Amino acid sequence: MAITVGVLALQGAFLEHLVLLRRAARELHAKTAFEFIEVRNVNQLAQCDALIIPGGESTTISFVAAQSNLLEPLRDFVKVSRKPTWGTCAGLILLAEAANATKKGGQELIGGLDVRVNRNHFGRQVESFQADLDLPFLKGDASLSDNPFQGIFIRAPVVEKILPNVEGIQRQEQELADTVVAPSKAAKDERARSAMSADVEIMGKLTGRLKSAAARGLEIHAEEEVGDIIAVRQGNVFGTSFHPELTSDIRIHVWWLKQVLEATKEAQ
């Protein structure tokens, strides 16, 4: 049996994801074969057992998806069928149930993660940076190196709030200014519901920013630094603020393909 993994190819760094996915599959030596495809239409999405939504411009991806009649099928893929999905940077924004700091008129979200993200949390593109990340979920895999992961942040969002798991739409978020909320979608059956956790798991934080700011002579008003949330998972939906696809490090792609293998076996 082959597993088909799609990368949404409407805009952004989709080719970079495909390169690392192919390398990661070779590293796995899995008995199950993987096929990796670019997804631009409903028929291609229908072939997929799992999906990556790449970094790029979330507003543009959302707009092109709507114009391509892909937005509702994407919501069905993530929130109704509950198939494994990973979003990086812009992809994390699109997978959030709520996003603030949106442009005038907002943008449409796919949803799937009970979080509110703050778009462009770290500032403009010229303020992009790299940082060594301590990602506990990589350390939990004996087959992977536990060296820090080099995170690339380009106009990156962060998860600023974990939202309650509620039936339907996140209505409290609708009352906030400059915040857009994803539409409600329910899992279609028991198998899909089992792939959805009620709890959002924090998978990674970025620490050290306050200490770095203090070293530059900035006045800091905080007794303890808790760190920015830059990776989360809820069931089989995963999101990262940073761009693993823009590095040569395949560890997160290897880890995620293992999650896809496990989820696919459970769905049989």
FIZAMAR-463846 format. One line per field, with one value per residue (C-alpha): residue number from 1; residue in three letters; x, y, z. Coordinates in nm, 4 decimals. Each point is the difference from the previous one (the first is absolute). Example, Ala and Ser with C-alpha at 12.3 -4.5 7.8 and 13.67 -1.06 7.14 Angstrom:
2
seq <- [1, 2]
type <- [ala, ser]
c1 <- [1.2300, 0.1370]
c2 <- [-0.4500, 0.3440]
c3 <- [0.7800, -0.0660]
END
This chain:
268
seq <- [1, 2, 3, 4, 5, 6, 7, 8, 9, 10, 11, 12, 13, 14, 15, 16, 17, 18, 19, 20, 21, 22, 23, 24, 25, 26, 27, 28, 29, 30, 31, 32, 33, 34, 35, 36, 37, 38, 39, 40, 41, 42, 43, 44, 45, 46, 47, 48, 49, 50, 51, 52, 53, 54, 55, 56, 57, 58, 59, 60, 61, 62, 63, 64, 65, 66, 67, 68, 69, 70, 71, 72, 73, 74, 75, 76, 77, 78, 79, 80, 81, 82, 83, 84, 85, 86, 87, 88, 89, 90, 91, 92, 93, 94, 95, 96, 97, 98, 99, 100, 101, 102, 103, 104, 105, 106, 107, 108, 109, 110, 111, 112, 113, 114, 115, 116, 117, 118, 119, 120, 121, 122, 123, 124, 125, 126, 127, 128, 129, 130, 131, 132, 133, 134, 135, 136, 137, 138, 139, 140, 141, 142, 143, 144, 145, 146, 147, 148, 149, 150, 151, 152, 153, 154, 155, 156, 157, 158, 159, 160, 161, 162, 163, 164, 165, 166, 167, 168, 169, 170, 171, 172, 173, 174, 175, 176, 177, 178, 179, 180, 181, 182, 183, 184, 185, 186, 187, 188, 189, 190, 191, 192, 193, 194, 195, 196, 197, 198, 199, 200, 201, 202, 203, 204, 205, 206, 207, 208, 209, 210, 211, 212, 213, 214, 215, 216, 217, 218, 219, 220, 221, 222, 223, 224, 225, 226, 227, 228, 229, 230, 231, 232, 233, 234, 235, 236, 237, 238, 239, 240, 241, 242, 243, 244, 245, 246, 247, 248, 249, 250, 251, 252, 253, 254, 255, 256, 257, 258, 259, 260, 261, 262, 263, 264, 265, 266, 267, 268]
type <- [met, ala, ile, thr, val, gly, val, leu, ala, leu, gln, gly, ala, phe, leu, glu, his, leu, val, leu, leu, arg, arg, ala, ala, arg, glu, leu, his, ala, lys, thr, ala, phe, glu, phe, ile, glu, val, arg, asn, val, asn, gln, leu, ala, gln, cys, asp, ala, leu, ile, ile, pro, gly, gly, glu, ser, thr, thr, ile, ser, phe, val, ala, ala, gln, ser, asn, leu, leu, glu, pro, leu, arg, asp, phe, val, lys, val, ser, arg, lys, pro, thr, trp, gly, thr, cys, ala, gly, leu, ile, leu, leu, ala, glu, ala, ala, asn, ala, thr, lys, lys, gly, gly, gln, glu, leu, ile, gly, gly, leu, asp, val, arg, val, asn, arg, asn, his, phe, gly, arg, gln, val, glu, ser, phe, gln, ala, asp, leu, asp, leu, pro, phe, leu, lys, gly, asp, ala, ser, leu, ser, asp, asn, pro, phe, gln, gly, ile, phe, ile, arg, ala, pro, val, val, glu, lys, ile, leu, pro, asn, val, glu, gly, ile, gln, arg, gln, glu, gln, glu, leu, ala, asp, thr, val, val, ala, pro, ser, lys, ala, ala, lys, asp, glu, arg, ala, arg, ser, ala, met, ser, ala, asp, val, glu, ile, met, gly, lys, leu, thr, gly, arg, leu, lys, ser, ala, ala, ala, arg, gly, leu, glu, ile, his, ala, glu, glu, glu, val, gly, asp, ile, ile, ala, val, arg, gln, gly, asn, val, phe, gly, thr, ser, phe, his, pro, glu, leu, thr, ser, asp, ile, arg, ile, his, val, trp, trp, leu, lys, gln, val, leu, glu, ala, thr, lys, glu, ala, gln]
c1 <- [0.0000, 0.1274, -0.0696, -0.0547, 0.1225, -0.0964, 0.1562, -0.2357, 0.1627, -0.1935, 0.2781, 0.2996, 0.2744, -0.1723, 0.2921, 0.2343, -0.2369, -0.0106, 0.3800, 0.0245, -0.2926, 0.1725, 0.3223, -0.1911, -0.1764, 0.3344, 0.1298, -0.2983, 0.0506, -0.3701, -0.1652, -0.2875, 0.0720, -0.0601, -0.1124, 0.0367, -0.2098, -0.0683, -0.3597, -0.1686, -0.3524, -0.2716, 0.0859, 0.3608, -0.1093, -0.2353, 0.2990, 0.1756, 0.0267, 0.1868, 0.0756, 0.2543, -0.0987, 0.3275, 0.1383, -0.0749, -0.2635, -0.3055, -0.2352, 0.1095, -0.0260, -0.3484, -0.1099, 0.1343, -0.1527, -0.3392, 0.0340, 0.0992, -0.3007, 0.2432, -0.0800, -0.3004, 0.1638, 0.3029, -0.2260, -0.1626, 0.3446, 0.1209, -0.3140, -0.2459, 0.2220, 0.2709, 0.2852, 0.3581, 0.0882, 0.3059, 0.0166, 0.3219, -0.0092, -0.2821, -0.1324, -0.0212, -0.2015, -0.2424, -0.0416, -0.0779, -0.3589, 0.0679, 0.2598, 0.0473, 0.1997, -0.1751, -0.0024, -0.3002, -0.2873, 0.1771, 0.0648, -0.1652, 0.1341, -0.0157, 0.0134, 0.0745, 0.2185, -0.1745, 0.2429, 0.0113, 0.3077, 0.1537, 0.1082, 0.3438, 0.0748, 0.3723, -0.0345, 0.0753, 0.1910, 0.3210, -0.0233, 0.0100, 0.2418, 0.1295, 0.0094, 0.1033, -0.3164, -0.0287, -0.2814, -0.0853, -0.1949, 0.3187, 0.1872, -0.2678, 0.1019, 0.3142, 0.0604, 0.0404, 0.2772, -0.0832, 0.2067, -0.1821, -0.2117, 0.0849, -0.3306, -0.0482, -0.2573, -0.1248, -0.2903, -0.0950, -0.3129, -0.0132, -0.2746, -0.1080, -0.2912, -0.1163, -0.3762, -0.2583, -0.1178, -0.3603, -0.2778, -0.0341, 0.1657, 0.2243, -0.2604, 0.1980, 0.2731, -0.2506, -0.0506, 0.3637, 0.1047, 0.2298, -0.0563, -0.1290, -0.1514, -0.0254, -0.3462, -0.1366, 0.0506, -0.0712, 0.1844, -0.1931, 0.0267, 0.1477, 0.3336, 0.0357, -0.1006, 0.2634, 0.2645, -0.0952, 0.1268, -0.1909, 0.3316, 0.2607, 0.3498, 0.2824, 0.2823, 0.2563, 0.0796, 0.2487, 0.1789, 0.2841, -0.1506, -0.0367, 0.3552, 0.1272, -0.1947, 0.1377, 0.3524, -0.0624, -0.0852, -0.3781, -0.2146, -0.1722, -0.3007, -0.0326, 0.1032, -0.0051, 0.0113, -0.2481, 0.0828, -0.2001, -0.1991, 0.1327, -0.1220, -0.3293, -0.1902, -0.3623, -0.0729, 0.1511, 0.0103, 0.3447, 0.1255, 0.3362, 0.0708, 0.3353, 0.1110, 0.1591, -0.0282, 0.2557, 0.2715, 0.1848, -0.1042, -0.2534, -0.0678, -0.3433, -0.1052, 0.1161, -0.1881, -0.3157, 0.0037, 0.0124, -0.3132, -0.1630, 0.0895, -0.1497, -0.3172, -0.0492, 0.0300, -0.2561, -0.2398, 0.0003]
c2 <- [0.0000, 0.3481, 0.3107, 0.3174, 0.3181, 0.3261, 0.3436, 0.2888, 0.1683, 0.3250, 0.2305, -0.0140, -0.2517, -0.3169, -0.1253, 0.0201, -0.2205, -0.2573, -0.0208, -0.0644, -0.2443, -0.2156, 0.0039, -0.0810, -0.2954, -0.1455, 0.0444, -0.1878, -0.3205, -0.0630, -0.3099, 0.2229, 0.2032, 0.3735, 0.2051, 0.3772, 0.2285, 0.3695, 0.0931, 0.2722, -0.1332, -0.2072, -0.3196, 0.0115, 0.0679, -0.2984, -0.2277, 0.1047, -0.1894, 0.2904, 0.3617, 0.2760, 0.3663, 0.1850, 0.3333, 0.2966, 0.2731, -0.1272, 0.2576, -0.0892, -0.3754, 0.0483, 0.2166, -0.2365, -0.2992, 0.1729, 0.0917, -0.3610, -0.1408, -0.1662, 0.1772, -0.2086, -0.3301, 0.0972, 0.0591, -0.3379, -0.1646, 0.1479, 0.0367, -0.2564, -0.2893, 0.0977, -0.1151, 0.0735, 0.3597, 0.2138, 0.3758, 0.2032, 0.3766, 0.1119, -0.3554, 0.0344, 0.3200, -0.1727, -0.2996, 0.2179, 0.0420, 0.3714, 0.2476, 0.3630, 0.2883, -0.0814, 0.2327, 0.2178, -0.2298, -0.2879, -0.3301, -0.3385, -0.2778, -0.3773, -0.0745, -0.3233, 0.1250, 0.1540, 0.2900, 0.3715, 0.1076, 0.3437, 0.0637, 0.1511, -0.0165, 0.0587, 0.2977, 0.0737, -0.2190, 0.1976, -0.1115, -0.3681, -0.2097, -0.3470, -0.1651, -0.3311, -0.1780, -0.2630, -0.2239, -0.2736, -0.2101, -0.0539, -0.1060, -0.2618, -0.1826, -0.2072, -0.0187, 0.3791, 0.2282, 0.2079, 0.2965, 0.3353, 0.0592, 0.3130, 0.1855, 0.2583, 0.2698, 0.2220, 0.2305, -0.2878, -0.0395, -0.1354, -0.1743, 0.2662, -0.1916, -0.3591, 0.0050, -0.2265, -0.2965, 0.0941, -0.1297, 0.2279, 0.3349, 0.1836, 0.2686, 0.1837, 0.0609, 0.1532, 0.2870, 0.1102, 0.2778, -0.0873, -0.3712, -0.2493, -0.3351, -0.3266, -0.1376, -0.2984, -0.3503, -0.3287, -0.3299, -0.2333, -0.3261, -0.1689, -0.0698, 0.3672, 0.1055, -0.2309, 0.1854, 0.3265, 0.0738, 0.2341, 0.1393, 0.2018, -0.1256, 0.2542, -0.1567, 0.2786, 0.3425, 0.2699, 0.1259, 0.2409, 0.3022, 0.2058, -0.0830, 0.1009, 0.3272, 0.0783, -0.0609, 0.2689, 0.2490, -0.0118, 0.0374, -0.3294, -0.0334, -0.3730, -0.2179, -0.3204, -0.0770, -0.2683, 0.0170, 0.0393, -0.3052, -0.0918, -0.3597, -0.1667, -0.3193, -0.0954, -0.3579, -0.0477, 0.3721, 0.1530, 0.3558, 0.1779, 0.3746, -0.0494, -0.1434, -0.3477, -0.0225, 0.2790, -0.1983, -0.3164, -0.1695, -0.2768, -0.1034, 0.1614, -0.1404, -0.3468, 0.0347, 0.1203, -0.2823, -0.2420, 0.1665, -0.0370, -0.3697, -0.0542, 0.1966, -0.1861, -0.3372, 0.1014, 0.1127, -0.3388]
c3 <- [0.0000, -0.0873, 0.2045, -0.1999, 0.1662, -0.1653, 0.0312, -0.0695, -0.3006, -0.0379, 0.1229, 0.2282, 0.0760, -0.1228, -0.2125, 0.2987, 0.2010, -0.2795, -0.0095, 0.3755, -0.0036, -0.2602, 0.2004, 0.3196, -0.1629, -0.1075, 0.3546, 0.1449, -0.2004, 0.0565, -0.1422, -0.1078, -0.3119, -0.0102, -0.2953, 0.0162, -0.2171, -0.0526, 0.0809, -0.2058, -0.0488, 0.1645, -0.1883, 0.1178, 0.3580, -0.0155, -0.0684, 0.3216, 0.3258, 0.1603, -0.0861, 0.0617, -0.0259, -0.0597, 0.1047, -0.2204, 0.0179, 0.1842, -0.1482, -0.3531, 0.0626, 0.1455, -0.2927, -0.2676, 0.1805, -0.0012, -0.3692, -0.0791, 0.1891, 0.2382, 0.3260, 0.1009, -0.1085, 0.2112, 0.3000, -0.0602, -0.0250, 0.3282, 0.2128, -0.1346, -0.1136, 0.2524, -0.2203, 0.1128, -0.0833, 0.0710, -0.0501, 0.0042, 0.0669, -0.2331, 0.0263, 0.3786, -0.0408, -0.2377, 0.2332, 0.3033, 0.1141, 0.0534, -0.1247, 0.0952, -0.1464, -0.3259, -0.2972, -0.0736, -0.0874, 0.1697, -0.1698, -0.0013, 0.2191, -0.0351, 0.3731, 0.1808, 0.2862, 0.3013, 0.0225, -0.0711, -0.1929, -0.0220, -0.3568, -0.0656, 0.3716, -0.0471, -0.2325, -0.3611, -0.2444, 0.0591, 0.3642, -0.0939, 0.2044, 0.0760, 0.3424, 0.1522, 0.1134, 0.2693, -0.1260, 0.2534, -0.2528, -0.2006, 0.3127, 0.0605, -0.3190, 0.0529, -0.3752, -0.0254, 0.1193, 0.3073, -0.1194, -0.0051, -0.3097, -0.1985, -0.0228, -0.2744, 0.0839, -0.2844, 0.0921, 0.2243, 0.2123, 0.3527, 0.1910, 0.2475, 0.1562, 0.0359, -0.0558, 0.1635, -0.2017, -0.0769, -0.2196, -0.2989, -0.0571, 0.2478, 0.0736, 0.2678, -0.2549, -0.2404, 0.2425, -0.0220, -0.2349, -0.2915, 0.0600, -0.2539, 0.1002, -0.1922, -0.0820, 0.1881, -0.1379, 0.1797, -0.0316, -0.2264, 0.1961, 0.3049, -0.1719, -0.0864, 0.3518, 0.1463, -0.2045, 0.1698, 0.3489, 0.2300, 0.1219, -0.1870, 0.0754, 0.0064, -0.2012, 0.0080, 0.1436, -0.0916, 0.3094, 0.0556, -0.1767, 0.3209, 0.1088, -0.3422, 0.0139, 0.3462, -0.1270, -0.2638, 0.2748, -0.0381, 0.3115, 0.0795, 0.2326, 0.0594, 0.2903, -0.1977, -0.3671, -0.1029, -0.3690, -0.3191, -0.1108, -0.3435, -0.0477, 0.0942, -0.0695, 0.0496, -0.0950, -0.3438, -0.0873, 0.0498, -0.0416, 0.0171, -0.0041, -0.1659, -0.3360, 0.0260, -0.3780, -0.0436, 0.1773, -0.0999, 0.3264, -0.0707, 0.3596, 0.0329, -0.3372, 0.1096, 0.3283, -0.1759, -0.2571, 0.2932, 0.1389, -0.3411, -0.0104, 0.3445, -0.0800, -0.3270, 0.1716, 0.2613, -0.2729, -0.1735]
END
